[in-house]
Amino acid sequence: MKIYGNRQLKTLPGQATRPTSARVREALFNIWQGEIEGCRWLDLCAGNGCMGAEALCRGASEVVGIEKNGRACTIIKQNWQQIAKPEQQFKVWRGDVIVKLKSLVGEKFDRIYFDPPYDSYLYLPVLKSIAKYQLLSSTGKMAVEHNPKLWQATEIPGLQISRTKTYGNTTLTFYLGT
């Protein structure tokens, strides 16, 4: 897998961590163009870490990733180490995303990317936790990747849908804090 700047990333074989497609990655970073430099990025259900890696390549000051799969966490760390500049920080946390979000209380992120397994139960609990713990900065934006046949985006108290873009079987729903 290659990302911004023609950098090669490692990934697990198979679809256990289903990396975000190049088309969707490119679209997201075009939408958020000029907004990544210096931001704090939260990558939820990080897979192989390609979205956090893209954010580091584009100048994010800090990237935090949460991933349940231990082998994937090892690959994320390797991928981010090869990309991060000395002034950039990153952390990879292994565990259940809902449990790990509690550890972030008091922190604010400028960009949050959430890409769980499409058929998971995680969408509403994670969105509610992000709103409850106020993890999105006052000018922050969040993108949620999903298959619209399996989950329909909804507004919840504290998060407002700002736009939706569909790319084949993948939809990105964008949220703002309220």
C-alpha positions in Angstrom: 0.0 0.0 0.0 1.3 3.5 -0.9 0.3 6.8 0.6 1.1 10.5 0.0 4.6 11.1 -1.3 4.7 7.5 -2.8 5.6 6.1 0.6 5.1 2.3 1.1 3.2 1.1 4.1 3.1 -2.4 5.6 -0.3 -4.0 6.1 -1.7 -7.3 7.4 -2.7 -9.8 4.8 -6.4 -10.3 4.1 -9.3 -8.1 5.1 -9.0 -8.3 8.9 -8.1 -4.6 9.0 -9.6 -3.5 5.7 -7.5 -0.4 4.8 -9.3 2.7 3.6 -9.2 2.7 -0.2 -6.8 5.1 -2.0 -9.8 6.8 -3.6 -11.5 7.5 -0.3 -8.1 8.6 1.4 -7.4 11.0 -1.5 -10.9 12.4 -1.3 -10.8 13.0 2.4 -7.5 14.7 2.3 -8.6 16.9 -0.6 -11.7 17.9 1.4 -9.5 18.7 4.5 -6.7 20.2 2.3 -4.8 22.9 4.2 -6.3 21.9 7.5 -3.9 19.1 8.6 -0.7 21.0 9.2 -0.2 21.3 13.0 -3.4 19.5 13.9 -4.0 16.8 16.5 -5.4 13.7 14.7 -7.3 10.8 16.3 -7.4 7.6 14.3 -10.1 5.2 15.6 -10.1 1.5 14.6 -6.8 2.4 12.9 -6.2 -0.8 11.0 -2.8 -0.5 9.4 -2.6 3.2 10.3 -2.8 4.5 6.8 -5.0 7.5 7.7 -2.7 8.5 10.6 0.3 8.0 8.3 -1.3 10.3 5.7 -1.9 12.9 8.5 1.8 12.7 9.6 2.9 13.1 6.0 0.8 16.2 5.7 2.2 17.8 8.8 -0.1 16.8 11.7 1.7 17.6 15.0 0.4 14.6 16.8 -1.5 11.4 15.8 -3.1 9.0 18.3 -4.3 5.7 17.0 -6.6 3.1 18.7 -6.7 -0.4 17.3 -7.9 -3.7 18.8 -5.7 -6.1 16.8 -2.3 -6.5 18.4 -0.5 -7.5 15.2 -2.0 -4.4 13.5 -0.8 -2.2 16.4 2.8 -3.4 15.7 2.4 -2.6 12.0 1.0 0.9 12.8 3.9 1.7 15.0 6.4 0.6 12.3 4.6 2.6 9.6 4.4 5.7 11.7 8.0 5.5 12.9 9.2 5.5 9.3 7.1 8.6 8.5 7.1 10.8 11.6 9.6 13.7 11.8 11.4 14.3 15.1 9.0 17.1 16.0 5.9 15.0 15.4 4.4 12.8 18.1 2.4 9.6 17.9 0.9 7.0 20.1 -0.7 3.7 19.3 -3.1 2.2 21.9 -4.2 -1.4 21.7 -7.7 -2.2 23.0 -11.4 -1.7 22.7 -12.1 1.7 21.2 -15.0 2.5 23.6 -12.9 1.7 26.6 -9.8 3.6 25.3 -11.8 6.7 24.6 -12.4 7.2 28.3 -8.6 7.6 28.6 -8.7 10.6 26.4 -11.0 12.7 28.6 -9.7 16.3 28.7 -7.9 16.0 25.3 -9.1 17.8 22.2 -8.5 16.7 18.6 -8.7 18.8 15.5 -9.5 15.9 13.2 -11.0 12.5 14.1 -11.2 9.6 11.6 -13.4 6.7 12.6 -13.4 3.5 10.4 -14.7 0.5 12.3 -15.6 -2.8 10.7 -18.6 -1.9 8.6 -20.9 -4.6 10.3 -19.9 -3.6 13.8 -22.0 -2.3 16.7 -19.5 0.5 17.3 -20.9 3.5 15.4 -23.4 4.9 17.9 -21.4 4.0 21.1 -18.3 5.6 19.8 -20.0 8.7 18.4 -21.8 9.1 21.8 -18.5 8.7 23.6 -16.8 11.3 21.5 -19.6 13.8 22.2 -19.8 12.9 25.9 -16.0 13.3 26.4 -15.9 16.4 24.2 -12.9 15.0 22.2 -13.5 17.2 19.2 -12.0 20.7 19.5 -14.2 23.7 19.0 -13.1 24.0 15.3 -12.6 20.2 14.9 -14.1 18.0 12.3 -14.7 14.2 12.2 -15.1 11.8 9.3 -16.9 8.5 9.8 -16.3 5.8 7.1 -19.2 3.4 6.6 -21.2 1.3 4.1 -24.6 3.1 3.8 -26.3 -0.3 3.4 -25.2 -1.4 6.8 -25.3 1.8 8.9 -27.2 5.1 8.4 -25.5 8.1 9.8 -27.4 10.0 12.5 -26.9 13.2 14.5 -26.5 12.8 18.2 -26.4 15.5 20.9 -23.0 17.2 20.6 -22.3 16.2 17.0 -23.9 17.6 13.9 -23.7 16.1 10.4 -22.1 18.7 8.1 -21.9 16.7 4.8 -21.9 13.3 3.3 -19.9 12.0 0.3 -20.2 8.6 -1.3 -17.5 6.7 -3.2 -18.9 3.4 -4.5 -19.8 1.3 -1.5 -18.1 3.6 0.9 -19.6 6.7 2.5 -17.9 9.4 4.5 -20.1 11.3 6.9 -18.6 14.4 8.3 -19.5 15.7 11.8 -18.9 19.0 13.6 -19.1 19.5 17.3 -22.0 21.6 18.6 
